């Protein structure tokens, strides 16, 4: 805060302080004590006159009385500042000082009465009344500082005048003398009243003038300060407007330029003199400008509307630039548009970058579409021959083979299933990347899900001579809500890796369930006694296409996608997957997932899967362009009472349905001339007995299945085709039963897991576990 402002504020505060009741009392007390001696001049002169004219004793008596009153009053007033400093209330001190003032007035009045009574024949009347008038004037001068003391004194002096006048009557003053004295006393009183009123008014006006002067000085200081702040703001705004990088124009109500800043010259190339007087449209438009849009902008701005618009400008050199123009109308007191402020920001580079980003986004989306098309094509093209390999291997395995032939057949099936798992991993990972893989929430038996996953890996563990333990550290809830298929997929991946990378010993799956009011946190650890994970590679094994090392890849195979997919699935299920450090021998993985509680009444446990139903005689139309697949279907159904007819494209399939009206159609999705979806729509539109249509396709995406059902198909079979799946689908067709849901992923157990499951499993003695709750695949 400036020093002058502080000084003015302090002056006004000091003025108010000295003119407050407390301040006035301080000034009154200080003034009475300071002027004690001058007030006694008249007292001494009067006492001397009485001593000479009446008697020395009377003179000394009056002098003593006056000094006594003054002394008492000054003693009281001298203690006032100290009492105020101690916090004594001002009102109380005003009363005390008024009492002392009254006492002082009584002593003076006593001297006047004594003089009046002791003088013979009324000679002392003028002297007495003059002394009394002087006392009244002295009391009235300090009225503003202590009104109560003044009123007390004047009341006492008035009483003294009355007593003095009565004394003249007692000394037998003549009638004319009494009249003269009465009028003289009245005139003295009136003159004293006029004088005191004038003095009081003058003092009051002086005080008000002083206050007004100080307030005026404070107001002037504020005005100067506001003016200085306004000037500083105007100076800063001028600096901002003049040196801003954006182009700034000030126009009149007709959009004619009044002023431009230096940024306008740098951006547009026009000097101020070249721009003033012209409109922005006249100055900055060109061949490619949208004149209709510019006219609309001008109309809306001149009508008082604020706008922000991207506009194409031409510079003085003829170059085109894009600007983001902000129009801000300034209104006159009457409400009309007086001026318009236009701020142009050059966005040419920003638009170019936005166009590049849009192009890059389009290229990325095109790449994603190409990737999806590639994956769909790859899936179809690989699954089609895989259908023949796996199907023929299944047929070979059912025949009478010698030992070597069984080995060769098993090797073919194992290699084909490994290749199929690689395909499924790549498809799953692409779905996760595209955010297309959904996690469902359905009731299931947690214990049965864990058991099913272990059962799938038991044959492999048994072949390698490994144990496979399941240990429960805490009881498992009987039923939970979640995606049992995806949980089973993660467990199969972890257990499969553990079995694959373990040569001796075995694998232990340990569970810990942590229930709360909303659900269950499931913690599963998979510990093996295999080769483990090198510390240097521990951070990379969850990345796609990463394995422990190149030697591991060559020896054990695989894509390196299993753990990456499992971790992302675990995260989608509200948990995670990590490698637990420092758990030799082998590797230890910890899986956490969040499962919900089953709401409402528990659903009844599903019945055990029924035995394969026999297929009744039927007429079957096989629409398939691949000869291997047609041969496979014929071999699968050669021992069934089914009449099979074959076509190689969708158009022939439509004609065959119209001609022969088969019971069931196995419809491949991808065929020449007319694909399976279009053929199905044609069939559904025909006025014939409608067959049961089963999709037969190598396309593995969920969207493919949805497209088949939307086209009017009744069931869906994916490739590689298994004999059991085909027979089940034909049995459903004869019973007219829709499938309950999408087929389970390859390698996972199909159908819901049964609910009944013992919450505590007792381990056999040879398991070697310490928890006492486990199942071992076999005793070693």
FIVO-791275 format. One record per residue (C-alpha): x, y, z; residue in one letter. Coordinates in steps of 0.02 Angstrom, whole numbers, padded with zeros to 5 digits, always signed. Example, Ala and Ser with C-alpha at 12.3 -4.5 7.8 and 13.67 -1.06 7.14 Angstrom:
BEGIN
+00615-00225+00390A;+00684-00053+00357S;
end
This chain:
BEGIN
+00000+00000+00000X;+00073+00174-00044X;+00138+00277+00101X;+00026+00425+00058X;-00128+00313+00067X;-00072+00243+00234X;-00042+00419+00302X;-00215+00480+00247X;-00301+00329+00321X;-00207+00355+00484X;-00253+00541+00488X;-00438+00502+00472X;-00424+00365+00604X;-00334+00483+00723X;-00465+00618+00695X;-00605+00496+00735X;-00509+00437+00888X;-00483+00611+00963X;-00666+00657+00930X;-00738+00500+01006X;-00812+00508+01183X;-00650+00438+01252X;-00543+00557+01150X;-00647+00709+01200X;-00635+00660+01383X;-00445+00644+01368X;-00434+00816+01286X;-00549+00893+01419X;-00447+00822+01562X;-00281+00870+01482X;-00341+01049+01444X;-00414+01083+01617X;-00256+01025+01703X;-00141+01119+01581X;-00235+01286+01601X;-00250+01279+01789X;-00134+01429+01818X;-00212+01549+01689X;-00384+01518+01763X;-00324+01577+01934X;-00279+01754+01877X;-00458+01814+01892X;-00476+01721+02057X;-00323+01805+02133X;-00376+01979+02072X;-00552+01957+02143X;-00487+01893+02310X;-00366+02040+02321X;-00509+02161+02288X;-00614+02083+02426X;-00465+02088+02544X;-00443+02275+02513X;-00626+02325+02507X;-00702+02208+02635X;-00571+02123+02743X;-00413+02021+02720X;-00500+01872+02801X;-00637+01874+02669X;-00507+01887+02530X;-00410+01737+02597X;-00571+01637+02622X;-00630+01662+02443X;-00455+01622+02376X;-00448+01462+02478X;-00621+01406+02420X;-00580+01433+02237X;-00411+01344+02252X;-00495+01198+02343X;-00624+01171+02204X;-00493+01186+02067X;-00375+01068+02157X;-00507+00933+02181X;-00562+00946+02000X;-00382+00937+01933X;-00338+00789+02045X;-00487+00693+01975X;-00447+00742+01795X;-00263+00699+01811X;-00312+00518+01849X;-00426+00502+01697X;-00293+00445+01568X;-00231+00309+01686X;-00407+00249+01719X;-00443+00241+01532X;-00284+00141+01506X;-00341+00017+01639X;-00506-00006+01548X;-00620+00091+01663X;-00781+00128+01565X;-00789+00301+01487X;-00966+00332+01551X;-00911+00305+01730X;-00765+00426+01712X;-00879+00556+01633X;-00993+00549+01786X;-00847+00561+01909X;-00773+00710+01817X;-00945+00793+01809X;-00959+00777+01999X;-00787+00857+02023X;-00838+00994+01901X;-00995+01026+02004X;-00891+01036+02162X;-00774+01162+02080X;-00926+01265+02024X;-00996+01262+02200X;-00834+01336+02271X;-00835+01476+02142X;-01019+01510+02174X;-00982+01518+02361X;-00856+01658+02334X;-00984+01754+02231X;-01117+01736+02367X;-00991+01787+02502X;-00945+01942+02404X;-01128+01985+02379X;-01171+01966+02564X;-01019+02055+02635X;-01029+02210+02525X;-01136+02353+02599X;-01279+02429+02503X;-01258+02316+02350X;-01094+02393+02296X;-01024+02219+02247X;-01168+02170+02130X;-01077+02214+01969X;-00918+02132+02033X;-01009+01974+02084X;-01111+01957+01924X;-00958+01992+01816X;-00857+01858+01907X;-01003+01737+01888X;-01019+01778+01702X;-00833+01742+01678X;-00856+01573+01763X;-01005+01533+01650X;-00905+01578+01494X;-00760+01471+01554X;-00876+01324+01582X;-00963+01346+01413X;-00802+01350+01312X;-00770+01165+01351X;-00949+01110+01321X;-00904+01008+01165X;-00775+00906+01261X;-00880+00872+01417X;-01064+00922+01396X;-01117+00848+01563X;-00985+00946+01661X;-01038+01107+01571X;-01221+01079+01611X;-01180+01043+01794X;-01073+01200+01809X;-01201+01315+01724X;-01339+01245+01835X;-01236+01283+01990X;-01192+01458+01926X;-01374+01493+01887X;-01419+01447+02065X;-01282+01561+02128X;-01350+01708+02024X;-01523+01680+02098X;-01450+01675+02274X;-01347+01834+02238X;-01501+01927+02177X;-01594+01872+02332X;-01452+01941+02436X;-01482+02114+02361X;-01662+02105+02418X;-01604+02059+02592X;-01486+02209+02601X;-01632+02321+02557X;-01578+02376+02384X;-01692+02508+02312X;-01826+02459+02189X;-01743+02547+02045X;-01577+02465+02090X;-01656+02294+02093X;-01733+02324+01922X;-01569+02385+01851X;-01478+02237+01926X;-01609+02115+01859X;-01595+02181+01683X;-01407+02188+01696X;-01400+02008+01756X;-01519+01957+01616X;-01414+02046+01485X;-01257+01962+01550X;-01345+01794+01543X;-01409+01826+01366X;-01239+01883+01304X;-01159+01731+01385X;-01289+01618+01301X;-01261+01698+01129X;-01073+01690+01148X;-01072+01509+01205X;-01191+01460+01066X;-01079+01544+00939X;-00924+01462+01011X;-01009+01292+01015X;-01071+01309+00836X;-00901+01367+00776X;-00817+01220+00861X;-00944+01099+00788X;-00920+01172+00613X;-00732+01165+00632X;-00745+00982+00680X;-00860+00940+00535X;-00750+01037+00414X;-00598+00943+00476X;-00688+00778+00456X;-00750+00823+00282X;-00577+00879+00233X;-00500+00715+00291X;-00638+00613+00208X;-00614+00713+00049X;-00429+00680+00055X;-00463+00494+00077X;-00590+00495-00067X;-00466+00590-00175X;-00333+00462-00130X;-00449+00321-00180X;-00495+00408-00342X;-00311+00435-00382X;-00275+00255-00340X;-00419+00192-00450X;-00364+00308-00588X;-00186+00243-00574X;-00248+00063-00577X;-00358+00101-00727X;-00212+00182-00817X;-00102+00032-00776X;-00235-00087-00841X;-00258+00016-00998X;-00069+00018-01023X;-00058-00171-00998X;-00206-00204-01114X;-00125-00092-01243X;+00037-00191-01228X;-00058-00355-01243X;-00158-00297-01393X;-00008-00219-01479X;+00115-00362-01455X;-00001-00514-01457X;+00040-00649-01584X;-00143-00658-01636X;-00209-00529-01758X;-00326-00405-01672X;-00442-00285-01764X;-00556-00150-01694X;-00700-00108-01813X;-00849+00007-01810X;-01029-00053-01815X;-01015-00076-02005X;-00860-00186-01983X;-00743-00055-02056X;-00572-00070-01977X;-00525+00068-01853X;-00364-00006-01782X;-00254-00160-01800X;-00110-00224-01695X;+00065-00277-01746X;+00010-00459-01744X;-00111-00417-01886X;+00032-00349-01990X;+00139-00502-01954X;-00002-00623-01993X;-00086-00539-02142X;+00056-00434-02213X;-00049-00273-02219X;+00010-00115-02131X;-00111-00019-02021X;-00134+00120-02150X;-00181-00010-02282X;-00310-00093-02169X;-00398+00055-02087X;-00562+00102-02171X;-00587-00066-02258X;-00688-00216-02202X;-00604-00383-02164X;-00703-00462-02307X;-00637-00333-02432X;-00460-00350-02369X;-00439-00536-02333X;-00555-00634-02448X;-00504-00719-02610X;-00558-00839-02746X;-00588-00986-02630X;-00676-00886-02493X;-00854-00934-02449X;-00937-00766-02479X;-01108-00826-02422X;-01034-00880-02255X;-00940-00714-02237X;-01101-00617-02272X;-01194-00719-02142X;-01055-00689-02014X;-01063-00501-02047X;-01252-00500-02026X;-01248-00595-01862X;-01104-00492-01788X;-01181-00323-01832X;-01343-00381-01751X;-01248-00405-01587X;-01206-00591-01588X;-01039-00657-01528X;-00963-00784-01647X;-00813-00900-01664X;-00783-00968-01838X;-00644-01045-01944X;-00616-00935-02097X;-00501-00944-02248X;-00397-00784-02264X;-00283-00720-02401X;-00125-00627-02349X;-00054-00475-02440X;+00065-00593-02531X;-00082-00699-02592X;-00049-00847-02477X;-00197-00937-02398X;-00207-00961-02211X;-00343-01031-02099X;-00388-00926-01947X;-00503-00954-01800X;-00593-00785-01791X;-00679-00731-01631X;-00803-00585-01651X;-00850-00489-01492X;-00974-00344-01513X;-00955-00193-01397X;-01123-00113-01356X;-01162+00073-01333X;-01262+00137-01183X;-01415+00134-01294X;-01395-00053-01327X;-01336-00045-01508X;-01173-00115-01576X;-01043+00023-01563X;-00884-00072-01606X;-00828-00250-01641X;-00668-00332-01579X;-00603-00469-01696X;-00462-00587-01642X;-00389-00701-01777X;-00281-00849-01727X;-00182-00938-01863X;-00234-01121-01861X;-00161-01172-02029X;-00034-01290-01951X;-00161-01355-01825X;-00282-01398-01967X;-00141-01482-02061X;-00097-01585-01908X;-00282-01628-01881X;-00293-01684-02061X;-00137-01790-02039X;-00209-01866-01881X;-00374-01902-01968X;-00280-01982-02111X;-00174-02083-01989X;-00333-02135-01897X;-00412-02189-02061X;-00256-02286-02106X;-00254-02366-01934X;-00437-02413-01949X;-00405-02481-02123X;-00259-02580-02053X;-00370-02646-01914X;-00501-02696-02041X;-00368-02778-02147X;-00301-02867-01993X;-00475-02928-01948X;-00503-02985-02127X;-00334-03071-02126X;-00372-03160-01962X;-00542-03214-02025X;-00466-03277-02187X;-00322-03361-02096X;-00443-03444-01976X;-00550-03507-02117X;-00409-03563-02230X;-00315-03653-02090X;-00466-03728-02005X;-00530-03801-02169X;-00380-03918-02196X;-00370-03942-02007X;-00546-04010-02015X;-00486-04145-02133X;-00329-04185-02035X;-00413-04199-01864X;-00568-04283-01933X;-00470-04415-02029X;-00358-04442-01878X;-00514-04475-01774X;-00574-04599-01903X;-00405-04685-01908X;-00403-04698-01718X;-00570-04790-01722X;-00500-04924-01838X;-00396-05079-01803X;-00216-05016-01798X;-00054-05093-01745X;+00059-05011-01617X;+00156-04901-01739X;-00002-04848-01830X;-00081-04796-01666X;+00076-04696-01625X;+00073-04609-01794X;-00113-04572-01778X;-00092-04502-01602X;+00054-04394-01662X;-00053-04324-01802X;-00195-04283-01682X;-00077-04207-01553X;+00011-04098-01682X;-00154-04043-01758X;-00225-03996-01588X;-00067-03899-01548X;-00086-03803-01711X;-00269-03772-01671X;-00221-03702-01500X;-00101-03581-01584X;-00241-03523-01699X;-00359-03500-01552X;-00227-03402-01453X;-00200-03283-01598X;-00387-03256-01620X;-00413-03228-01433X;-00272-03103-01427X;-00342-03008-01576X;-00512-03000-01489X;-00431-02933-01331X;-00337-02801-01429X;-00497-02748-01518X;-00597-02744-01355X;-00716-02871-01432X;-00698-03009-01302X;-00836-03003-01173X;-00838-03073-00996X;-01004-03149-00946X;-01073-03167-00770X;-01165-03331-00743X;-01186-03444-00591X;-01068-03594-00586X;-00985-03715-00467X;-00811-03652-00426X;-00748-03820-00363X;-00810-03910-00518X;-00729-03780-00631X;-00560-03807-00546X;-00582-03996-00556X;-00628-03991-00742X;-00473-03889-00783X;-00363-04014-00691X;-00450-04162-00771X;-00406-04099-00945X;-00219-04097-00900X;-00216-04261-00803X;-00183-04372-00954X;-00032-04268-01003X;+00033-04269-00824X;+00007-04457-00815X;+00102-04484-00977X;+00252-04390-00907X;+00240-04474-00736X;+00196-04313-00644X;+00077-04286-00498X;-00059-04154-00507X;-00122-04094-00338X;-00269-03978-00298X;-00258-03902-00123X;-00386-03789-00040X;-00321-03677+00099X;-00498-03615+00136X;-00669-03691+00099X;-00737-03641-00071X;-00910-03564-00090X;-01028-03689-00171X;-01084-03573-00311X;-01019-03406-00374X;-01060-03290-00518X;-00934-03260-00657X;-00864-03322-00823X;-00824-03504-00790X;-00764-03532-00968X;-00633-03395-00962X;-00578-03447-00786X;-00559-03626-00849X;-00461-03561-00998X;-00336-03471-00885X;-00317-03622-00771X;-00290-03740-00919X;-00158-03621-00986X;-00066-03613-00819X;-00079-03799-00786X;-00033-03841-00965X;+00124-03734-00955X;+00169-03811-00788X;+00151-03989-00856X;+00240-03945-01018X;+00393-03869-00932X;+00407-04001-00794X;+00504-04163-00822X;+00501-04233-00645X;+00398-04204-00489X;+00232-04125-00523X;+00113-03977-00512X;+00015-03911-00363X;-00138-03799-00384X;-00180-03708-00222X;-00337-03604-00194X;-00386-03475-00064X;-00560-03397-00062X;-00585-03230+00026X;-00773-03196+00033X;-00852-03029+00080X;-01026-02954+00075X;-01020-02919-00112X;-00927-03070-00181X;-00773-03179-00172X;-00590-03141-00207X;-00514-03303-00273X;-00326-03328-00263X;-00253-03476-00359X;-00069-03522-00362X;+00006-03648-00484X;+00175-03714-00424X;+00277-03835-00528X;+00446-03920-00507X;+00503-03885-00685X;+00636-03778-00767X;+00571-03615-00692X;+00589-03440-00766X;+00759-03353-00773X;+00761-03194-00668X;+00818-03093-00818X;+00662-03146-00915X;+00534-03134-00776X;+00474-02962-00833X;+00448-03012-01016X;+00352-03176-01005X;+00183-03087-00998X;+00217-02994-01160X;+00146-03061-01322X;+00255-03180-01422X;+00380-03193-01279X;+00448-03351-01198X;+00585-03383-01073X;+00720-03399-01207X;+00749-03460-01385X;+00802-03633-01325X;+00636-03652-01234X;+00543-03605-01393X;+00638-03731-01497X;+00617-03868-01367X;+00438-03844-01310X;+00357-03742-01450X;+00212-03622-01427X;+00177-03442-01477X;+00210-03351-01314X;+00031-03285-01312X;-00043-03395-01175X;+00017-03294-01025X;-00019-03128-01109X;-00197-03183-01145X;-00218-03257-00971X;-00160-03097-00886X;-00279-02989-00989X;-00423-03107-00953X;-00383-03102-00767X;-00381-02912-00771X;-00549-02912-00861X;-00613-03020-00718X;-00559-02893-00587X;-00394-02973-00538X;-00223-03008-00611X;-00088-03135-00646X;+00092-03125-00586X;+00248-03231-00569X;+00287-03255-00385X;+00473-03224-00359X;+00587-03336-00259X;+00486-03499-00264X;+00609-03634-00321X;+00606-03765-00384X;+00511-03725-00542X;+00394-03577-00565X;+00247-03514-00464X;+00107-03410-00541X;-00025-03322-00437X;-00196-03289-00515X;-00325-03175-00432X;-00503-03148-00495X;-00656-03063-00424X;-00813-03169-00425X;-00988-03115-00377X;-01111-03198-00261X;-01256-03290-00342X;-01411-03181-00324X;-01586-03249-00294X;-01625-03432-00271X;-01489-03550-00323X;-01526-03634-00488X;-01546-03822-00478X;-01393-03920-00525X;-01397-03972-00707X;-01417-04154-00741X;-01271-04256-00800X;-01245-04249-00988X;-01358-04377-01071X;-01286-04520-01171X;-01269-04492-01357X;-01444-04504-01432X;-01469-04614-01582X;-01500-04525-01746X;-01663-04573-01832X;-01676-04595-02021X;-01671-04429-02113X;-01628-04347-02277X;-01474-04236-02264X;-01415-04107-02390X;-01228-04068-02376X;-01185-03899-02456X;-00994-03897-02452X;-00870-03851-02589X;-00720-03939-02508X;-00704-04121-02559X;-00608-04172-02402X;-00743-04102-02291X;-00878-04191-02389X;-00781-04355-02376X;-00760-04328-02188X;-00946-04300-02161X;-00988-04455-02263X;-00867-04560-02160X;-00936-04490-01996X;-01113-04537-02048X;-01083-04697-02146X;-01150-04806-02006X;-01304-04694-01977X;-01476-04713-02062X;-01453-04551-02158X;-01479-04520-02344X;-01347-04393-02397X;-01352-04284-02552X;-01213-04161-02594X;-01200-03993-02684X;-01047-03882-02712X;-01120-03705-02702X;-01261-03605-02625X;-01364-03588-02782X;-01372-03777-02807X;-01416-03793-02621X;-01568-03681-02646X;-01623-03779-02798X;-01598-03946-02709X;-01703-03887-02560X;-01841-03836-02679X;-01831-04003-02772X;-01806-04132-02634X;-01857-04041-02473X;-01725-04122-02359X;-01746-04136-02170X;-01579-04058-02125X;-01456-03949-02221X;-01271-03939-02174X;-01233-03767-02248X;-01054-03707-02269X;-01040-03518-02249X;-00908-03491-02384X;-00955-03564-02554X;-00940-03506-02734X;-01084-03431-02836X;-01191-03403-02679X;-01127-03409-02500X;-01214-03499-02358X;-01293-03344-02281X;-01373-03288-02445X;-01429-03465-02484X;-01511-03479-02312X;-01606-03318-02340X;-01669-03383-02507X;-01725-03546-02427X;-01815-03456-02286X;-01908-03350-02414X;-01971-03499-02514X;-02145-03574-02492X;-02083-03751-02456X;-02068-03862-02304X;-01927-03778-02210X;-01776-03887-02167X;-01670-03875-02011X;-01514-03781-02068X;-01349-03807-01976X;-01204-03690-02013X;-01043-03781-02053X;-00898-03659-02058X;-00716-03631-02020X;-00750-03448-01972X;-00719-03441-01785X;-00778-03268-01732X;-00933-03241-01625X;-00996-03119-01757X;-00997-03263-01883X;-01111-03365-01772X;-01225-03216-01745X;-01231-03186-01934X;-01281-03367-01963X;-01423-03359-01837X;-01479-03191-01904X;-01488-03263-02080X;-01609-03397-02020X;-01497-03544-01977X;-01545-03653-01828X;-01378-03718-01765X;-01192-03688-01783X;-01047-03811-01804X;-00869-03748-01814X;-00721-03830-01897X;-00626-03939-01859X;-00782-04044-01851X;-00792-04185-01725X;-00902-04337-01752X;-00984-04322-01581X;-01026-04139-01611X;-01103-04180-01780X;-01209-04322-01711X;-01268-04212-01566X;-01318-04074-01687X;-01416-04198-01795X;-01502-04266-01640X;-01550-04088-01591X;-01614-04059-01767X;-01731-04209-01757X;-01791-04153-01586X;-01804-03972-01648X;-01698-03912-01501X;-01605-03747-01516X;-01428-03749-01445X;-01413-03676-01270X;-01267-03563-01311X;-01110-03541-01413X;-00995-03691-01426X;-00856-03701-01299X;-00683-03648-01357X;-00575-03787-01422X;-00487-03876-01283X;-00608-03824-01147X;-00736-03937-01070X;-00908-03909-01141X;-01066-03866-01048X;-01093-03797-00874X;-01002-03871-00728X;-01109-03971-00607X;-01148-03887-00443X;-01127-04027-00315X;-00948-04029-00254X;-00874-04070-00085X;-00812-03910-00003X;-00669-04002+00080X;-00569-04135-00013X;-00464-04254+00090X;-00293-04293+00023X;-00230-04472+00017X;-00079-04506+00125X;+00040-04514-00021X;-00001-04338-00082X;+00129-04260+00028X;+00027-04102+00056X;+00022-04012+00221X;-00149-03932+00203X;-00243-04095+00217X;-00360-04039+00078X;-00309-04094-00097X;-00339-04213-00240X;-00194-04297-00327X;-00213-04363-00502X;-00132-04529-00457X;-00018-04607-00330X;+00162-04619-00383X;
end
